Amino acid sequence: MTNVANGSWSPPMPSSTEKTRREQQRRLAISQAEMADALGVSMATAGRMIRNKIVRSIKVGQRRLIPMSEIERLLALVA
């Protein structure tokens, strides 16, 4: 660990257990780009799905997020 007094302190790196725990936590929403990647469609198609209200989204500041429940609902419709 480095000396805090000289201003060069940095937080400890997370252990592999902490990383695994975070990876296992379920995300509640994803971005349009992540949705496009997950569904195997283009960003333009993902945008049309949002605009045409095929998939609900929420605006958080400047970002538009898609709840994971919407992705699951969409997949259940086409399965």
mmCIF file of the N, C-alpha and C atoms, coordinates in Angstrom:
data_MODEL
# 
_entry.id   MODEL 
# 
loop_
_atom_site.group_PDB 
_atom_site.id 
_atom_site.type_symbol 
_atom_site.label_atom_id 
_atom_site.label_alt_id 
_atom_site.label_comp_id 
_atom_site.label_asym_id 
_atom_site.label_entity_id 
_atom_site.label_seq_id 
_atom_site.pdbx_PDB_ins_code 
_atom_site.Cartn_x 
_atom_site.Cartn_y 
_atom_site.Cartn_z 
_atom_site.occupancy 
_atom_site.B_iso_or_equiv 
_atom_site.pdbx_formal_charge 
_atom_site.auth_seq_id 
_atom_site.auth_comp_id 
_atom_site.auth_asym_id 
_atom_site.auth_atom_id 
_atom_site.pdbx_PDB_model_num 
ATOM 1   N N  . MET A 1 1  ? 0.854   -1.169  0.000   1.00 0.00 ? 1  MET A N  1 
ATOM 2   C CA . MET A 1 1  ? 0.000   0.000   0.000   1.00 0.00 ? 1  MET A CA 1 
ATOM 3   C C  . MET A 1 1  ? 0.899   1.232   0.000   1.00 0.00 ? 1  MET A C  1 
ATOM 4   N N  . THR A 1 2  ? 0.487   2.278   -0.660  1.00 0.00 ? 2  THR A N  1 
ATOM 5   C CA . THR A 1 2  ? 1.297   3.485   -0.756  1.00 0.00 ? 2  THR A CA 1 
ATOM 6   C C  . THR A 1 2  ? 0.991   4.439   0.374   1.00 0.00 ? 2  THR A C  1 
ATOM 7   N N  . ASN A 1 3  ? 1.827   5.422   0.527   1.00 0.00 ? 3  ASN A N  1 
ATOM 8   C CA . ASN A 1 3  ? 1.715   6.384   1.615   1.00 0.00 ? 3  ASN A CA 1 
ATOM 9   C C  . ASN A 1 3  ? 0.641   7.424   1.300   1.00 0.00 ? 3  ASN A C  1 
ATOM 10  N N  . VAL A 1 4  ? -0.312  7.591   2.207   1.00 0.00 ? 4  VAL A N  1 
ATOM 11  C CA . VAL A 1 4  ? -1.394  8.558   2.028   1.00 0.00 ? 4  VAL A CA 1 
ATOM 12  C C  . VAL A 1 4  ? -0.854  9.982   2.175   1.00 0.00 ? 4  VAL A C  1 
ATOM 13  N N  . ALA A 1 5  ? 0.143   10.161  3.015   1.00 0.00 ? 5  ALA A N  1 
ATOM 14  C CA . ALA A 1 5  ? 0.671   11.493  3.298   1.00 0.00 ? 5  ALA A CA 1 
ATOM 15  C C  . ALA A 1 5  ? 1.228   12.178  2.058   1.00 0.00 ? 5  ALA A C  1 
ATOM 16  N N  . ASN A 1 6  ? 1.832   11.421  1.161   1.00 0.00 ? 6  ASN A N  1 
ATOM 17  C CA . ASN A 1 6  ? 2.410   12.056  -0.032  1.00 0.00 ? 6  ASN A CA 1 
ATOM 18  C C  . ASN A 1 6  ? 1.422   12.162  -1.194  1.00 0.00 ? 6  ASN A C  1 
ATOM 19  N N  . GLY A 1 7  ? 0.181   11.796  -0.958  1.00 0.00 ? 7  GLY A N  1 
ATOM 20  C CA . GLY A 1 7  ? -0.860  11.965  -1.974  1.00 0.00 ? 7  GLY A CA 1 
ATOM 21  C C  . GLY A 1 7  ? -0.877  10.902  -3.053  1.00 0.00 ? 7  GLY A C  1 
ATOM 22  N N  . SER A 1 8  ? -0.139  9.819   -2.862  1.00 0.00 ? 8  SER A N  1 
ATOM 23  C CA . SER A 1 8  ? -0.082  8.799   -3.905  1.00 0.00 ? 8  SER A CA 1 
ATOM 24  C C  . SER A 1 8  ? -0.895  7.558   -3.560  1.00 0.00 ? 8  SER A C  1 
ATOM 25  N N  . TRP A 1 9  ? -1.802  7.676   -2.598  1.00 0.00 ? 9  TRP A N  1 
ATOM 26  C CA . TRP A 1 9  ? -2.610  6.536   -2.201  1.00 0.00 ? 9  TRP A CA 1 
ATOM 27  C C  . TRP A 1 9  ? -3.620  6.192   -3.285  1.00 0.00 ? 9  TRP A C  1 
ATOM 28  N N  . SER A 1 10 ? -3.836  4.921   -3.500  1.00 0.00 ? 10 SER A N  1 
ATOM 29  C CA . SER A 1 10 ? -4.897  4.476   -4.401  1.00 0.00 ? 10 SER A CA 1 
ATOM 30  C C  . SER A 1 10 ? -5.662  3.366   -3.698  1.00 0.00 ? 10 SER A C  1 
ATOM 31  N N  . PRO A 1 11 ? -6.952  3.233   -3.986  1.00 0.00 ? 11 PRO A N  1 
ATOM 32  C CA . PRO A 1 11 ? -7.742  2.209   -3.302  1.00 0.00 ? 11 PRO A CA 1 
ATOM 33  C C  . PRO A 1 11 ? -7.258  0.822   -3.684  1.00 0.00 ? 11 PRO A C  1 
ATOM 34  N N  . PRO A 1 12 ? -7.440  -0.151  -2.800  1.00 0.00 ? 12 PRO A N  1 
ATOM 35  C CA . PRO A 1 12 ? -7.010  -1.518  -3.116  1.00 0.00 ? 12 PRO A CA 1 
ATOM 36  C C  . PRO A 1 12 ? -7.849  -2.096  -4.250  1.00 0.00 ? 12 PRO A C  1 
ATOM 37  N N  . MET A 1 13 ? -7.250  -2.978  -5.004  1.00 0.00 ? 13 MET A N  1 
ATOM 38  C CA . MET A 1 13 ? -7.948  -3.635  -6.108  1.00 0.00 ? 13 MET A CA 1 
ATOM 39  C C  . MET A 1 13 ? -8.959  -4.622  -5.527  1.00 0.00 ? 13 MET A C  1 
ATOM 40  N N  . PRO A 1 14 ? -10.146 -4.742  -6.147  1.00 0.00 ? 14 PRO A N  1 
ATOM 41  C CA . PRO A 1 14 ? -11.132 -5.696  -5.636  1.00 0.00 ? 14 PRO A CA 1 
ATOM 42  C C  . PRO A 1 14 ? -10.631 -7.121  -5.815  1.00 0.00 ? 14 PRO A C  1 
ATOM 43  N N  . SER A 1 15 ? -10.975 -7.969  -4.877  1.00 0.00 ? 15 SER A N  1 
ATOM 44  C CA . SER A 1 15 ? -10.578 -9.370  -4.982  1.00 0.00 ? 15 SER A CA 1 
ATOM 45  C C  . SER A 1 15 ? -11.401 -10.054 -6.059  1.00 0.00 ? 15 SER A C  1 
ATOM 46  N N  . SER A 1 16 ? -10.968 -11.234 -6.461  1.00 0.00 ? 16 SER A N  1 
ATOM 47  C CA . SER A 1 16 ? -11.708 -11.965 -7.493  1.00 0.00 ? 16 SER A CA 1 
ATOM 48  C C  . SER A 1 16 ? -13.095 -12.347 -6.990  1.00 0.00 ? 16 SER A C  1 
ATOM 49  N N  . THR A 1 17 ? -13.236 -12.552 -5.674  1.00 0.00 ? 17 THR A N  1 
ATOM 50  C CA . THR A 1 17 ? -14.556 -12.865 -5.109  1.00 0.00 ? 17 THR A CA 1 
ATOM 51  C C  . THR A 1 17 ? -15.496 -11.680 -5.267  1.00 0.00 ? 17 THR A C  1 
ATOM 52  N N  . GLU A 1 18 ? -14.993 -10.463 -5.022  1.00 0.00 ? 18 GLU A N  1 
ATOM 53  C CA . GLU A 1 18 ? -15.826 -9.272  -5.173  1.00 0.00 ? 18 GLU A CA 1 
ATOM 54  C C  . GLU A 1 18 ? -16.229 -9.076  -6.629  1.00 0.00 ? 18 GLU A C  1 
ATOM 55  N N  . LYS A 1 19 ? -15.305 -9.327  -7.558  1.00 0.00 ? 19 LYS A N  1 
ATOM 56  C CA . LYS A 1 19 ? -15.619 -9.198  -8.980  1.00 0.00 ? 19 LYS A CA 1 
ATOM 57  C C  . LYS A 1 19 ? -16.704 -10.197 -9.374  1.00 0.00 ? 19 LYS A C  1 
ATOM 58  N N  . THR A 1 20 ? -16.567 -11.421 -8.909  1.00 0.00 ? 20 THR A N  1 
ATOM 59  C CA . THR A 1 20 ? -17.558 -12.452 -9.234  1.00 0.00 ? 20 THR A CA 1 
ATOM 60  C C  . THR A 1 20 ? -18.916 -12.084 -8.668  1.00 0.00 ? 20 THR A C  1 
ATOM 61  N N  . ARG A 1 21 ? -18.943 -11.565 -7.447  1.00 0.00 ? 21 ARG A N  1 
ATOM 62  C CA . ARG A 1 21 ? -20.210 -11.174 -6.820  1.00 0.00 ? 21 ARG A CA 1 
ATOM 63  C C  . ARG A 1 21 ? -20.893 -10.096 -7.643  1.00 0.00 ? 21 ARG A C  1 
ATOM 64  N N  . ARG A 1 22 ? -20.118 -9.112  -8.101  1.00 0.00 ? 22 ARG A N  1 
ATOM 65  C CA . ARG A 1 22 ? -20.701 -8.039  -8.909  1.00 0.00 ? 22 ARG A CA 1 
ATOM 66  C C  . ARG A 1 22 ? -21.200 -8.563  -10.241 1.00 0.00 ? 22 ARG A C  1 
ATOM 67  N N  . GLU A 1 23 ? -20.465 -9.490  -10.852 1.00 0.00 ? 23 GLU A N  1 
ATOM 68  C CA . GLU A 1 23 ? -20.885 -10.048 -12.136 1.00 0.00 ? 23 GLU A CA 1 
ATOM 69  C C  . GLU A 1 23 ? -22.171 -10.841 -11.991 1.00 0.00 ? 23 GLU A C  1 
ATOM 70  N N  . GLN A 1 24 ? -22.387 -11.439 -10.829 1.00 0.00 ? 24 GLN A N  1 
ATOM 71  C CA . GLN A 1 24 ? -23.577 -12.248 -10.617 1.00 0.00 ? 24 GLN A CA 1 
ATOM 72  C C  . GLN A 1 24 ? -24.800 -11.402 -10.302 1.00 0.00 ? 24 GLN A C  1 
ATOM 73  N N  . GLN A 1 25 ? -24.603 -10.153 -9.907  1.00 0.00 ? 25 GLN A N  1 
ATOM 74  C CA . GLN A 1 25 ? -25.746 -9.299  -9.616  1.00 0.00 ? 25 GLN A CA 1 
ATOM 75  C C  . GLN A 1 25 ? -26.493 -9.033  -10.915 1.00 0.00 ? 25 GLN A C  1 
ATOM 76  N N  . ARG A 1 26 ? -27.795 -9.116  -10.842 1.00 0.00 ? 26 ARG A N  1 
ATOM 77  C CA . ARG A 1 26 ? -28.627 -8.917  -12.022 1.00 0.00 ? 26 ARG A CA 1 
ATOM 78  C C  . ARG A 1 26 ? -28.774 -7.428  -12.307 1.00 0.00 ? 26 ARG A C  1 
ATOM 79  N N  . ARG A 1 27 ? -28.457 -7.035  -13.529 1.00 0.00 ? 27 ARG A N  1 
ATOM 80  C CA . ARG A 1 27 ? -28.651 -5.642  -13.920 1.00 0.00 ? 27 ARG A CA 1 
ATOM 81  C C  . ARG A 1 27 ? -30.133 -5.421  -14.177 1.00 0.00 ? 27 ARG A C  1 
ATOM 82  N N  . LEU A 1 28 ? -30.636 -4.282  -13.773 1.00 0.00 ? 28 LEU A N  1 
ATOM 83  C CA . LEU A 1 28 ? -32.050 -3.982  -13.936 1.00 0.00 ? 28 LEU A CA 1 
ATOM 84  C C  . LEU A 1 28 ? -32.363 -3.362  -15.286 1.00 0.00 ? 28 LEU A C  1 
ATOM 85  N N  . ALA A 1 29 ? -31.366 -2.725  -15.924 1.00 0.00 ? 29 ALA A N  1 
ATOM 86  C CA . ALA A 1 29 ? -31.595 -2.071  -17.210 1.00 0.00 ? 29 ALA A CA 1 
ATOM 87  C C  . ALA A 1 29 ? -30.295 -2.039  -17.996 1.00 0.00 ? 29 ALA A C  1 
ATOM 88  N N  . ILE A 1 30 ? -30.433 -1.944  -19.318 1.00 0.00 ? 30 ILE A N  1 
ATOM 89  C CA . ILE A 1 30 ? -29.268 -1.888  -20.199 1.00 0.00 ? 30 ILE A CA 1 
ATOM 90  C C  . ILE A 1 30 ? -29.448 -0.733  -21.187 1.00 0.00 ? 30 ILE A C  1 
ATOM 91  N N  . SER A 1 31 ? -28.351 -0.343  -21.820 1.00 0.00 ? 31 SER A N  1 
ATOM 92  C CA . SER A 1 31 ? -28.397 0.741   -22.796 1.00 0.00 ? 31 SER A CA 1 
ATOM 93  C C  . SER A 1 31 ? -28.928 0.232   -24.137 1.00 0.00 ? 31 SER A C  1 
ATOM 94  N N  . GLN A 1 32 ? -29.210 1.173   -25.025 1.00 0.00 ? 32 GLN A N  1 
ATOM 95  C CA . GLN A 1 32 ? -29.677 0.808   -26.371 1.00 0.00 ? 32 GLN A CA 1 
ATOM 96  C C  . GLN A 1 32 ? -28.613 -0.014  -27.092 1.00 0.00 ? 32 GLN A C  1 
ATOM 97  N N  . ALA A 1 33 ? -27.353 0.364   -26.937 1.00 0.00 ? 33 ALA A N  1 
ATOM 98  C CA . ALA A 1 33 ? -26.265 -0.375  -27.597 1.00 0.00 ? 33 ALA A CA 1 
ATOM 99  C C  . ALA A 1 33 ? -26.173 -1.799  -27.058 1.00 0.00 ? 33 ALA A C  1 
ATOM 100 N N  . GLU A 1 34 ? -26.329 -1.959  -25.741 1.00 0.00 ? 34 GLU A N  1 
ATOM 101 C CA . GLU A 1 34 ? -26.288 -3.294  -25.154 1.00 0.00 ? 34 GLU A CA 1 
ATOM 102 C C  . GLU A 1 34 ? -27.479 -4.121  -25.601 1.00 0.00 ? 34 GLU A C  1 
ATOM 103 N N  . MET A 1 35 ? -28.643 -3.479  -25.746 1.00 0.00 ? 35 MET A N  1 
ATOM 104 C CA . MET A 1 35 ? -29.825 -4.187  -26.229 1.00 0.00 ? 35 MET A CA 1 
ATOM 105 C C  . MET A 1 35 ? -29.600 -4.663  -27.662 1.00 0.00 ? 35 MET A C  1 
ATOM 106 N N  . ALA A 1 36 ? -29.074 -3.783  -28.493 1.00 0.00 ? 36 ALA A N  1 
ATOM 107 C CA . ALA A 1 36 ? -28.815 -4.144  -29.881 1.00 0.00 ? 36 ALA A CA 1 
ATOM 108 C C  . ALA A 1 36 ? -27.859 -5.334  -29.954 1.00 0.00 ? 36 ALA A C  1 
ATOM 109 N N  . ASP A 1 37 ? -26.805 -5.287  -29.152 1.00 0.00 ? 37 ASP A N  1 
ATOM 110 C CA . ASP A 1 37 ? -25.826 -6.369  -29.134 1.00 0.00 ? 37 ASP A CA 1 
ATOM 111 C C  . ASP A 1 37 ? -26.454 -7.672  -28.638 1.00 0.00 ? 37 ASP A C  1 
ATOM 112 N N  . ALA A 1 38 ? -27.235 -7.585  -27.567 1.00 0.00 ? 38 ALA A N  1 
ATOM 113 C CA . ALA A 1 38 ? -27.850 -8.782  -26.989 1.00 0.00 ? 38 ALA A CA 1 
ATOM 114 C C  . ALA A 1 38 ? -28.846 -9.439  -27.941 1.00 0.00 ? 38 ALA A C  1 
ATOM 115 N N  . LEU A 1 39 ? -29.578 -8.622  -28.705 1.00 0.00 ? 39 LEU A N  1 
ATOM 116 C CA . LEU A 1 39 ? -30.589 -9.162  -29.617 1.00 0.00 ? 39 LEU A CA 1 
ATOM 117 C C  . LEU A 1 39 ? -30.042 -9.452  -31.004 1.00 0.00 ? 39 LEU A C  1 
ATOM 118 N N  . GLY A 1 40 ? -28.820 -9.000  -31.269 1.00 0.00 ? 40 GLY A N  1 
ATOM 119 C CA . GLY A 1 40 ? -28.223 -9.234  -32.581 1.00 0.00 ? 40 GLY A CA 1 
ATOM 120 C C  . GLY A 1 40 ? -28.829 -8.367  -33.665 1.00 0.00 ? 40 GLY A C  1 
ATOM 121 N N  . VAL A 1 41 ? -29.222 -7.147  -33.297 1.00 0.00 ? 41 VAL A N  1 
ATOM 122 C CA . VAL A 1 41 ? -29.785 -6.211  -34.282 1.00 0.00 ? 41 VAL A CA 1 
ATOM 123 C C  . VAL A 1 41 ? -28.916 -4.960  -34.317 1.00 0.00 ? 41 VAL A C  1 
ATOM 124 N N  . SER A 1 42 ? -29.137 -4.123  -35.309 1.00 0.00 ? 42 SER A N  1 
ATOM 125 C CA . SER A 1 42 ? -28.367 -2.889  -35.430 1.00 0.00 ? 42 SER A CA 1 
ATOM 126 C C  . SER A 1 42 ? -28.853 -1.853  -34.423 1.00 0.00 ? 42 SER A C  1 
ATOM 127 N N  . MET A 1 43 ? -28.036 -0.833  -34.209 1.00 0.00 ? 43 MET A N  1 
ATOM 128 C CA . MET A 1 43 ? -28.436 0.277   -33.341 1.00 0.00 ? 43 MET A CA 1 
ATOM 129 C C  . MET A 1 43 ? -29.676 0.965   -33.904 1.00 0.00 ? 43 MET A C  1 
ATOM 130 N N  . ALA A 1 44 ? -29.759 1.070   -35.230 1.00 0.00 ? 44 ALA A N  1 
ATOM 131 C CA . ALA A 1 44 ? -30.917 1.709   -35.861 1.00 0.00 ? 44 ALA A CA 1 
ATOM 132 C C  . ALA A 1 44 ? -32.185 0.907   -35.578 1.00 0.00 ? 44 ALA A C  1 
ATOM 133 N N  . THR A 1 45 ? -32.103 -0.409  -35.685 1.00 0.00 ? 45 THR A N  1 
ATOM 134 C CA . THR A 1 45 ? -33.259 -1.256  -35.389 1.00 0.00 ? 45 THR A CA 1 
ATOM 135 C C  . THR A 1 45 ? -33.651 -1.141  -33.925 1.00 0.00 ? 45 THR A C  1 
ATOM 136 N N  . ALA A 1 46 ? -32.661 -1.140  -33.032 1.00 0.00 ? 46 ALA A N  1 
ATOM 137 C CA . ALA A 1 46 ? -32.941 -0.980  -31.611 1.00 0.00 ? 46 ALA A CA 1 
ATOM 138 C C  . ALA A 1 46 ? -33.636 0.364   -31.362 1.00 0.00 ? 46 ALA A C  1 
ATOM 139 N N  . GLY A 1 47 ? -33.183 1.406   -32.023 1.00 0.00 ? 47 GLY A N  1 
ATOM 140 C CA . GLY A 1 47 ? -33.807 2.719   -31.888 1.00 0.00 ? 47 GLY A CA 1 
ATOM 141 C C  . GLY A 1 47 ? -35.237 2.725   -32.389 1.00 0.00 ? 47 GLY A C  1 
ATOM 142 N N  . ARG A 1 48 ? -35.489 2.041   -33.510 1.00 0.00 ? 48 ARG A N  1 
ATOM 143 C CA . ARG A 1 48 ? -36.855 1.949   -34.041 1.00 0.00 ? 48 ARG A CA 1 
ATOM 144 C C  . ARG A 1 48 ? -37.759 1.183   -33.076 1.00 0.00 ? 48 ARG A C  1 
ATOM 145 N N  . MET A 1 49 ? -37.221 0.139   -32.457 1.00 0.00 ? 49 MET A N  1 
ATOM 146 C CA . MET A 1 49 ? -38.003 -0.646  -31.499 1.00 0.00 ? 49 MET A CA 1 
ATOM 147 C C  . MET A 1 49 ? -38.419 0.224   -30.303 1.00 0.00 ? 49 MET A C  1 
ATOM 148 N N  . ILE A 1 50 ? -37.530 1.106   -29.901 1.00 0.00 ? 50 ILE A N  1 
ATOM 149 C CA . ILE A 1 50 ? -37.841 2.014   -28.794 1.00 0.00 ? 50 ILE A CA 1 
ATOM 150 C C  . ILE A 1 50 ? -38.839 3.074   -29.246 1.00 0.00 ? 50 ILE A C  1 
ATOM 151 N N  . ARG A 1 51 ? -38.570 3.705   -30.393 1.00 0.00 ? 51 ARG A N  1 
ATOM 152 C CA . ARG A 1 51 ? -39.456 4.764   -30.906 1.00 0.00 ? 51 ARG A CA 1 
ATOM 153 C C  . ARG A 1 51 ? -40.862 4.258   -31.179 1.00 0.00 ? 51 ARG A C  1 
ATOM 154 N N  . ASN A 1 52 ? -40.966 3.044   -31.729 1.00 0.00 ? 52 ASN A N  1 
ATOM 155 C CA . ASN A 1 52 ? -42.275 2.468   -32.064 1.00 0.00 ? 52 ASN A CA 1 
ATOM 156 C C  . ASN A 1 52 ? -42.928 1.775   -30.871 1.00 0.00 ? 52 ASN A C  1 
ATOM 157 N N  . LYS A 1 53 ? -42.297 1.915   -29.699 1.00 0.00 ? 53 LYS A N  1 
ATOM 158 C CA . LYS A 1 53 ? -42.820 1.381   -28.446 1.00 0.00 ? 53 LYS A CA 1 
ATOM 159 C C  . LYS A 1 53 ? -42.992 -0.141  -28.458 1.00 0.00 ? 53 LYS A C  1 
ATOM 160 N N  . ILE A 1 54 ? -42.152 -0.813  -29.227 1.00 0.00 ? 54 ILE A N  1 
ATOM 161 C CA . ILE A 1 54 ? -42.101 -2.276  -29.179 1.00 0.00 ? 54 ILE A CA 1 
ATOM 162 C C  . ILE A 1 54 ? -41.433 -2.691  -27.880 1.00 0.00 ? 54 ILE A C  1 
ATOM 163 N N  . VAL A 1 55 ? -40.478 -1.868  -27.453 1.00 0.00 ? 55 VAL A N  1 
ATOM 164 C CA . VAL A 1 55 ? -39.761 -2.074  -26.201 1.00 0.00 ? 55 VAL A CA 1 
ATOM 165 C C  . VAL A 1 55 ? -39.876 -0.788  -25.392 1.00 0.00 ? 55 VAL A C  1 
ATOM 166 N N  . ARG A 1 56 ? -40.323 -0.894  -24.134 1.00 0.00 ? 56 ARG A N  1 
ATOM 167 C CA . ARG A 1 56 ? -40.383 0.283   -23.268 1.00 0.00 ? 56 ARG A CA 1 
ATOM 168 C C  . ARG A 1 56 ? -38.984 0.692   -22.857 1.00 0.00 ? 56 ARG A C  1 
ATOM 169 N N  . SER A 1 57 ? -38.807 1.978   -22.646 1.00 0.00 ? 57 SER A N  1 
ATOM 170 C CA . SER A 1 57 ? -37.525 2.472   -22.158 1.00 0.00 ? 57 SER A CA 1 
ATOM 171 C C  . SER A 1 57 ? -37.780 3.603   -21.177 1.00 0.00 ? 57 SER A C  1 
ATOM 172 N N  . ILE A 1 58 ? -36.759 3.910   -20.411 1.00 0.00 ? 58 ILE A N  1 
ATOM 173 C CA . ILE A 1 58 ? -36.849 5.022   -19.471 1.00 0.00 ? 58 ILE A CA 1 
ATOM 174 C C  . ILE A 1 58 ? -35.676 5.953   -19.723 1.00 0.00 ? 58 ILE A C  1 
ATOM 175 N N  . LYS A 1 59 ? -35.904 7.222   -19.494 1.00 0.00 ? 59 LYS A N  1 
ATOM 176 C CA . LYS A 1 59 ? -34.858 8.220   -19.687 1.00 0.00 ? 59 LYS A CA 1 
ATOM 177 C C  . LYS A 1 59 ? -34.269 8.555   -18.324 1.00 0.00 ? 59 LYS A C  1 
ATOM 178 N N  . VAL A 1 60 ? -32.974 8.430   -18.215 1.00 0.00 ? 60 VAL A N  1 
ATOM 179 C CA . VAL A 1 60 ? -32.253 8.765   -16.991 1.00 0.00 ? 60 VAL A CA 1 
ATOM 180 C C  . VAL A 1 60 ? -31.191 9.784   -17.389 1.00 0.00 ? 60 VAL A C  1 
ATOM 181 N N  . GLY A 1 61 ? -31.482 11.047  -17.112 1.00 0.00 ? 61 GLY A N  1 
ATOM 182 C CA . GLY A 1 61 ? -30.589 12.109  -17.575 1.00 0.00 ? 61 GLY A CA 1 
ATOM 183 C C  . GLY A 1 61 ? -30.585 12.130  -19.087 1.00 0.00 ? 61 GLY A C  1 
ATOM 184 N N  . GLN A 1 62 ? -29.418 12.022  -19.679 1.00 0.00 ? 62 GLN A N  1 
ATOM 185 C CA . GLN A 1 62 ? -29.288 11.985  -21.135 1.00 0.00 ? 62 GLN A CA 1 
ATOM 186 C C  . GLN A 1 62 ? -29.396 10.565  -21.695 1.00 0.00 ? 62 GLN A C  1 
ATOM 187 N N  . ARG A 1 63 ? -29.354 9.574   -20.814 1.00 0.00 ? 63 ARG A N  1 
ATOM 188 C CA . ARG A 1 63 ? -29.343 8.180   -21.257 1.00 0.00 ? 63 ARG A CA 1 
ATOM 189 C C  . ARG A 1 63 ? -30.743 7.609   -21.361 1.00 0.00 ? 63 ARG A C  1 
ATOM 190 N N  . ARG A 1 64 ? -30.921 6.707   -22.304 1.00 0.00 ? 64 ARG A N  1 
ATOM 191 C CA . ARG A 1 64 ? -32.164 5.966   -22.428 1.00 0.00 ? 64 ARG A CA 1 
ATOM 192 C C  . ARG A 1 64 ? -31.830 4.523   -22.077 1.00 0.00 ? 64 ARG A C  1 
ATOM 193 N N  . LEU A 1 65 ? -32.522 3.989   -21.061 1.00 0.00 ? 65 LEU A N  1 
ATOM 194 C CA . LEU A 1 65 ? -32.267 2.629   -20.601 1.00 0.00 ? 65 LEU A CA 1 
ATOM 195 C C  . LEU A 1 65 ? -33.473 1.746   -20.843 1.00 0.00 ? 65 LEU A C  1 
ATOM 196 N N  . ILE A 1 66 ? -33.201 0.499   -21.131 1.00 0.00 ? 66 ILE A N  1 
ATOM 197 C CA . ILE A 1 66 ? -34.253 -0.478  -21.392 1.00 0.00 ? 66 ILE A CA 1 
ATOM 198 C C  . ILE A 1 66 ? -34.256 -1.467  -20.224 1.00 0.00 ? 66 ILE A C  1 
ATOM 199 N N  . PRO A 1 67 ? -35.372 -1.580  -19.516 1.00 0.00 ? 67 PRO A N  1 
ATOM 200 C CA . PRO A 1 67 ? -35.433 -2.538  -18.403 1.00 0.00 ? 67 PRO A CA 1 
ATOM 201 C C  . PRO A 1 67 ? -35.222 -3.966  -18.918 1.00 0.00 ? 67 PRO A C  1 
ATOM 202 N N  . MET A 1 68 ? -34.508 -4.769  -18.151 1.00 0.00 ? 68 MET A N  1 
ATOM 203 C CA . MET A 1 68 ? -34.280 -6.159  -18.541 1.00 0.00 ? 68 MET A CA 1 
ATOM 204 C C  . MET A 1 68 ? -35.596 -6.915  -18.664 1.00 0.00 ? 68 MET A C  1 
ATOM 205 N N  . SER A 1 69 ? -36.592 -6.514  -17.887 1.00 0.00 ? 69 SER A N  1 
ATOM 206 C CA . SER A 1 69 ? -37.897 -7.171  -17.982 1.00 0.00 ? 69 SER A CA 1 
ATOM 207 C C  . SER A 1 69 ? -38.496 -7.009  -19.381 1.00 0.00 ? 69 SER A C  1 
ATOM 208 N N  . GLU A 1 70 ? -38.179 -5.889  -20.051 1.00 0.00 ? 70 GLU A N  1 
ATOM 209 C CA . GLU A 1 70 ? -38.673 -5.679  -21.418 1.00 0.00 ? 70 GLU A CA 1 
ATOM 210 C C  . GLU A 1 70 ? -37.978 -6.617  -22.404 1.00 0.00 ? 70 GLU A C  1 
ATOM 211 N N  . ILE A 1 71 ? -36.692 -6.833  -22.222 1.00 0.00 ? 71 ILE A N  1 
ATOM 212 C CA . ILE A 1 71 ? -35.958 -7.760  -23.094 1.00 0.00 ? 71 ILE A CA 1 
ATOM 213 C C  . ILE A 1 71 ? -36.518 -9.166  -22.905 1.00 0.00 ? 71 ILE A C  1 
ATOM 214 N N  . GLU A 1 72 ? -36.727 -9.542  -21.644 1.00 0.00 ? 72 GLU A N  1 
ATOM 215 C CA . GLU A 1 72 ? -37.285 -10.873 -21.360 1.00 0.00 ? 72 GLU A CA 1 
ATOM 216 C C  . GLU A 1 72 ? -38.688 -11.006 -21.953 1.00 0.00 ? 72 GLU A C  1 
ATOM 217 N N  . ARG A 1 73 ? -39.509 -9.954  -21.849 1.00 0.00 ? 73 ARG A N  1 
ATOM 218 C CA . ARG A 1 73 ? -40.862 -9.994  -22.418 1.00 0.00 ? 73 ARG A CA 1 
ATOM 219 C C  . ARG A 1 73 ? -40.819 -10.161 -23.921 1.00 0.00 ? 73 ARG A C  1 
ATOM 220 N N  . LEU A 1 74 ? -39.930 -9.399  -24.569 1.00 0.00 ? 74 LEU A N  1 
ATOM 221 C CA . LEU A 1 74 ? -39.795 -9.484  -26.021 1.00 0.00 ? 74 LEU A CA 1 
ATOM 222 C C  . LEU A 1 74 ? -39.359 -10.876 -26.458 1.00 0.00 ? 74 LEU A C  1 
ATOM 223 N N  . LEU A 1 75 ? -38.393 -11.439 -25.760 1.00 0.00 ? 75 LEU A N  1 
ATOM 224 C CA . LEU A 1 75 ? -37.914 -12.787 -26.105 1.00 0.00 ? 75 LEU A CA 1 
ATOM 225 C C  . LEU A 1 75 ? -38.992 -13.845 -25.889 1.00 0.00 ? 75 LEU A C  1 
ATOM 226 N N  . ALA A 1 76 ? -39.820 -13.657 -24.867 1.00 0.00 ? 76 ALA A N  1 
ATOM 227 C CA . ALA A 1 76 ? -40.897 -14.615 -24.614 1.00 0.00 ? 76 ALA A CA 1 
ATOM 228 C C  . ALA A 1 76 ? -41.947 -14.567 -25.742 1.00 0.00 ? 76 ALA A C  1 
ATOM 229 N N  . LEU A 1 77 ? -42.135 -13.390 -26.324 1.00 0.00 ? 77 LEU A N  1 
ATOM 230 C CA . LEU A 1 77 ? -43.114 -13.243 -27.413 1.00 0.00 ? 77 LEU A CA 1 
ATOM 231 C C  . LEU A 1 77 ? -42.679 -13.973 -28.670 1.00 0.00 ? 77 LEU A C  1 
ATOM 232 N N  . VAL A 1 78 ? -41.377 -13.981 -28.935 1.00 0.00 ? 78 VAL A N  1 
ATOM 233 C CA . VAL A 1 78 ? -40.889 -14.574 -30.182 1.00 0.00 ? 78 VAL A CA 1 
ATOM 234 C C  . VAL A 1 78 ? -40.448 -16.024 -30.000 1.00 0.00 ? 78 VAL A C  1 
ATOM 235 N N  . ALA A 1 79 ? -40.424 -16.505 -28.756 1.00 0.00 ? 79 ALA A N  1 
ATOM 236 C CA . ALA A 1 79 ? -39.960 -17.883 -28.502 1.00 0.00 ? 79 ALA A CA 1 
ATOM 237 C C  . ALA A 1 79 ? -41.061 -18.879 -28.756 1.00 0.00 ? 79 ALA A C  1 
# 
